[in-house]
Amino acid sequence: MRRDWDIIRELLLAAEDLAPNERVSLSDFDEYRQFEMSYHAVLLDEAGLVQASISKELSQRPKHFYIYRLTWPGHEFLDAIRNESIWAKTKTVITEKGGSMTFDIVKGLALSYAKSGLGI
C-alpha cells in the first residue's frame, strides 16, 4: 500500500482535536476505509508522530488501533501542513513529481511555503 499524505493529515488533525481521555480508533471510520486508516495509523506510530496503541494480531482484516495524542514531532509536522493553501501547494508539488516524496521533503516544502507566506 502506498503512503497517502491526505490520510496522514486527516489522522493528525483528528488526533489534535481530541479532548482529554478521548482517542481516535479504527471504528471511527467507514468499513471501506478501515484498512488504509489502520495502515497509516501504524506509519504515524512508527514515525513517532502520535502516541498510539496498535493491535499486532495476524489477520486479513484491519488491525485495531487507538491514537491517544500527538507527540511533539507530530504537532510540529501538523503545524507545517495545517493551512489549506499551504497543503494544496505542497500536494501539487508532490503530484507533479510523481506522488512519492519523503517525510522530510514534504515537511520542508510546507515549511518553505509557510515562511514565504509570512515574508521570511
C-alpha positions in Angstrom: 0.0 0.0 0.0 1.2 3.5 -0.8 1.6 6.2 1.8 -1.2 8.7 1.4 -0.4 12.1 2.7 -4.0 13.2 2.8 -4.8 10.3 5.2 -1.8 11.1 7.3 -3.0 14.7 7.6 -6.6 13.6 8.3 -5.4 11.4 11.2 -3.1 14.1 12.6 -6.0 16.6 12.6 -8.3 14.1 14.2 -5.7 13.4 16.9 -5.2 17.1 17.6 -9.0 17.6 18.1 -9.2 15.0 20.8 -10.4 16.1 24.2 -8.7 14.6 27.3 -9.4 10.8 27.6 -10.7 10.6 24.0 -9.0 8.6 21.3 -9.1 8.1 17.5 -9.9 4.5 16.7 -10.5 2.2 13.8 -14.2 2.2 14.5 -14.3 6.0 13.8 -14.0 5.3 10.1 -16.3 3.7 7.5 -15.6 0.0 6.9 -14.4 0.5 3.4 -11.6 2.9 4.7 -10.5 0.8 7.7 -7.6 -1.0 6.1 -6.0 2.2 4.8 -6.6 4.1 8.1 -5.1 1.3 10.1 -2.1 1.1 7.8 -1.5 4.9 8.2 -2.0 4.8 11.9 0.8 2.3 12.1 3.0 4.6 10.0 2.3 7.5 12.2 3.1 5.5 15.3 6.4 4.2 13.7 7.4 7.7 12.8 6.8 8.9 16.4 4.2 11.5 15.3 1.5 10.0 17.6 1.2 8.1 20.8 -0.9 5.1 19.9 -1.8 1.5 20.7 -1.7 -0.8 17.7 -3.1 -4.3 17.6 -0.5 -6.7 16.3 -2.9 -9.6 15.6 -2.4 -11.6 12.5 -5.5 -11.2 10.3 -6.8 -10.4 6.9 -9.0 -7.8 8.5 -7.7 -4.4 9.5 -5.7 -4.2 12.8 -7.3 -2.2 15.5 -5.7 1.0 16.7 -6.1 3.8 19.2 -4.4 7.1 18.7 -4.3 9.0 22.1 -2.4 12.1 21.2 0.1 13.9 19.0 3.7 13.9 20.1 5.9 17.0 19.9 7.2 16.0 16.4 3.5 15.3 15.4 2.5 18.8 16.4 5.5 20.3 14.5 4.6 18.4 11.3 0.9 19.2 11.6 1.7 22.9 12.1 3.7 22.7 8.9 0.8 21.2 6.9 -2.3 22.6 8.7 -3.0 25.6 6.4 -5.2 24.5 3.5 -3.5 26.7 0.9 0.0 25.6 2.0 -1.2 22.0 2.0 -2.6 22.4 -1.6 0.7 23.9 -2.8 2.6 21.0 -1.2 0.3 18.4 -2.7 0.6 20.0 -6.1 4.4 19.6 -6.0 4.1 16.0 -4.7 1.7 15.2 -7.6 3.9 16.9 -10.2 6.9 14.9 -9.0 5.1 11.5 -9.2 3.3 11.4 -5.9 6.2 9.9 -3.9 8.2 12.0 -1.5 9.9 11.6 1.8 8.6 12.9 5.1 11.5 15.4 5.3 10.8 16.8 1.8 7.0 17.1 2.4 7.7 18.9 5.7 10.4 21.1 4.1 8.1 22.1 1.2 5.3 23.0 3.6 7.6 25.0 5.8 9.1 26.9 2.9 5.5 27.9 1.7 4.7 28.9 5.3 7.8 31.0 5.5 7.2 32.8 2.2 3.6 33.4 3.3 5.0 35.2 6.4 7.6 37.1 4.4 10.6 35.3 5.9 
